[in-house]
Amino acid sequence: MGYVAAKGGRYAILNAEKLVDYFRLKGRTLPLNVKTIEEQFRLACDKVMSEGSLYAPELAALALKQAEGDIIEASFLLRAYRSTLPRIGYSEPVDTEEMFILRRISSAFKDIPGGQILGPTRDYIQRLLRFELLDEKKEKKYKSFSHIKEGKLVQKVPKLVNLLREEGLLPKPKVEKDEEPYDITRCALVFPLPRSGVLQAMARGEEGGMMAIAYSSMRGYGDTHPTLAELRVGYVFLKIKHPLTGKTVKVGEILATEAEVIAGKPTQAGEEVPQFTLGYGLVFGHNERKAISMAMLDITMRVQEPKHPAESQEFVICHIDSIESSGFTAHWKLPHYVTFQSDLDRLRKIQKEKNLKIKVKSKK
């Protein structure tokens, strides 16, 4: 694709960049503090970290500030920064049974071991504008929460899917110890991808795109209508092997959301006992819709003969990355003078030839 070089546009481009900061700061309010964004826009920061594929709350808040709240642009900034970082090691697999639980629910069972833990959620409140927030005072903040005492988070709660496995209702996980996880940041996308590659692609996918494709399966363009076995939000340990001793050590903790959904599946040839199938989702931060959508798509893409978009690995993986899709969408704003002039010339020529034929016919 050819482009015409734009002459004399350097100062216009530099001034356009200045205008971005002008529109960000032109009001009478003080510049937003990055720490304020990190603490009070926690869900937006979690989305940016998840789609930017980098767990860095402060940098996610900085990206949101720089992007004026545009989550896709902020994710682009964070992922671009991630690409400059050296890879110094690999973390050990996370055991979510060790999660310090902030929130944990199940829609499959009412009474579950460890109990339902609602945690911070808007699921059970009315979606009404709270006009008192228009004039929220600092003093009111401390007065409203003076009675709340932060205690220890719940840990070591049994996984519901393990109970189903013990009963034979779910297949036991297949563990391939010698199989290296497929890294989509180092390997080309060659379909069909192994499940580890699919899960990695979805873990950094865009929530809206994933939810739209998963929703298409839920409402009829597919056969998957699962039940949420368990949803967990909490902190998990980040562990690595010590470079000198070789022992596993804890170096921090990250907030994560885990979703496990179960669905019925047709009995396959050779199966003696019918079982449920399990879909899995694990993402950075408090990001419930994305984790559930990820778990649903994990099920839909395991269909042997795809009939709908949600069942096609290539369709789903190639359309859920916000950085890729926004980049291609944005490229239409770049000069396409040469290609469009070519289209114009071709169309004018066709119209001219057609008009000549019409005139010849009319004379006859």
C-alpha positions, -999 to 999 in steps of 0.1 A, spaced: 0 0 0 15 33 -10 13 67 7 21 102 -4 47 119 18 31 148 37 53 179 34 52 208 59 33 187 85 59 186 112 48 216 131 11 207 128 19 173 143 39 188 172 11 213 179 -15 185 177 4 167 204 4 199 225 -33 202 220 -38 168 236 -23 180 269 -42 213 265 -76 195 263 -65 172 292 -57 201 315 -77 230 302 -104 230 330 -101 247 363 -96 215 383 -62 204 395 -43 177 376 -53 142 387 -29 124 411 -18 90 398 -23 75 432 -59 88 433 -66 71 399 -50 38 412 -71 37 443 -104 52 431 -105 38 395 -93 4 406 -115 -15 381 -103 6 352 -67 0 362 -74 -37 365 -87 -37 329 -57 -19 316 -33 -43 334 -52 -73 320 -54 -61 284 -19 -46 286 -6 -79 299 15 -63 327 6 -63 364 17 -28 374 -11 -8 392 8 25 393 18 23 356 -18 14 347 -30 45 365 -4 66 348 -15 52 314 -51 60 322 -41 96 331 -21 100 299 -49 85 278 -76 106 294 -95 76 305 -94 57 271 -89 21 283 -78 7 250 -52 35 245 -40 30 280 -37 -7 274 -17 1 243 7 23 263 12 -4 290 18 -32 265 42 -10 245 61 -4 278 60 -41 285 78 -49 253 108 -28 264 113 -49 296 138 -77 298 126 -111 308 146 -121 338 128 -153 348 96 -173 350 72 -176 378 60 -209 392 24 -220 385 -2 -203 407 -23 -224 431 -56 -206 434 -66 -228 463 -41 -207 483 -59 -175 473 -66 -149 500 -103 -145 490 -119 -111 487 -150 -124 469 -162 -159 462 -196 -170 448 -213 -200 431 -245 -200 411 -244 -238 408 -248 -245 445 -265 -226 473 -246 -240 503 -209 -244 495 -179 -254 518 -165 -221 531 -197 -202 523 -207 -176 497 -185 -145 502 -202 -116 484 -173 -91 489 -174 -58 469 -200 -61 442 -228 -41 425 -247 -72 416 -274 -67 442 -279 -30 442 -300 -7 421 -282 10 392 -292 45 401 -271 77 399 -259 88 434 -262 126 431 -246 130 465 -213 121 449 -213 154 430 -201 171 461 -183 143 480 -162 157 509 -130 143 523 -144 143 558 -174 122 547 -151 95 533 -135 88 567 -168 91 586 -186 66 563 -161 39 569 -151 45 605 -171 14 616 -155 -10 591 -125 -30 604 -104 -48 579 -98 -83 590 -78 -112 576 -89 -125 541 -102 -160 539 -77 -186 527 -76 -223 518 -112 -227 507 -118 -259 488 -125 -258 451 -160 -269 441 -148 -285 409 -126 -308 429 -157 -320 447 -173 -327 414 -142 -345 402 -143 -368 433 -179 -377 424 -169 -385 388 -190 -357 373 -160 -339 359 -130 -354 342 -97 -352 361 -73 -327 346 -47 -340 322 -13 -329 334 15 -330 308 46 -323 329 71 -322 300 49 -299 279 62 -262 278 34 -236 278 28 -221 244 40 -184 246 22 -163 220 46 -134 226 75 -155 214 58 -179 189 37 -172 158 0 -179 159 -4 -212 141 -38 -227 144 -49 -249 160 -32 -235 191 -27 -257 222 -49 -248 251 -21 -230 269 -18 -206 240 -55 -201 237 -58 -193 274 -28 -169 272 -44 -150 243 -77 -147 261 -60 -136 294 -48 -105 276 -79 -101 253 -103 -72 254 -133 -77 277 -159 -62 253 -148 -83 224 -147 -115 244 -180 -109 260 -197 -101 227 -185 -134 211 -193 -154 243 -228 -138 243 -234 -148 207 -230 -184 219 -252 -179 249 -281 -164 229 -283 -191 203 -254 -190 178 -239 -220 195 -248 -248 219 -230 -236 251 -251 -223 280 -230 -231 311 -234 -226 348 -210 -207 370 -195 -233 393 -173 -208 412 -160 -173 408 -131 -161 430 -115 -127 434 -85 -124 457 -48 -123 461 -24 -151 450 13 -155 457 38 -148 430 65 -174 434 98 -179 416 128 -203 420 156 -186 439 186 -182 415 211 -195 440 193 -221 461 168 -233 436 141 -232 462 106 -217 455 102 -184 473 74 -159 475 83 -125 460 49 -107 461 12 -111 455 -12 -101 428 -50 -96 426 -67 -120 402 -101 -132 392 -108 -168 385 -139 -183 369 -148 -220 365 -180 -228 345 -195 -262 338 -216 -273 309 -231 -305 296 -215 -321 265 -227 -347 241 -215 -382 249 -184 -389 227 -178 -423 210 -159 -446 234 -170 -428 266 -184 -451 291 -197 -425 316 -211 -391 305 -196 -361 323 -197 -323 324 -171 -302 307 -152 -274 324 -143 -240 312 -116 -219 329 -107 -182 331 -80 -165 351 -72 -128 346 -53 -99 363 -72 -78 388 -109 -76 397 -124 -84 363 -154 -107 366 -171 -103 332 -138 -110 314 -130 -141 335 -165 -155 329 -164 -148 291 -129 -164 290 -142 -195 307 -171 -198 283 -150 -194 252 -126 -220 266 -155 -244 263 -169 -232 229 -135 -235 212 -131 -271 221 -158 -281 196 -143 -305 171 -163 -292 141 -169 -254 145 -202 -242 131 -204 -208 147 -179 -179 152 -176 -185 190 -165 -221 182 -137 -211 158 -102 -207 174 -90 -186 146 -120 -163 146 -120 -157 184 -82 -153 189 -78 -130 159 -106 -107 170 -103 -103 208 -70 -84 210 -79 -47 215 -43 -36 205 -44 -54 172 -80 -44 163 -77 -8 174 -44 -5 155 -60 -17 123 -90 5 128 -69 35 135 -47 30 104 -76 42 82 -68 77 96 -34 76 79 -30 89 43 -44 66 17 -41 91 -11 -24 68 -37 -48 39 -33 -79 61 -33 -67 80 -63 -63 47 -80 -98 37 -71 -111 71 -84 -93 68 -117 -106 32 -122 -142 42 -114 -141 73 -136 -127 53 -165 -155 27 -161 -182 54 -159 -167 71 -190 -167 39 -210 -203 31 -199 -215 65 -208 -199 62 -242 -217 29 -248 -250 44 -237 -245 73 -262 -237 50 -290 -268 29 -283 -290 60 -282 -277 72 -316 -285 38 -331 
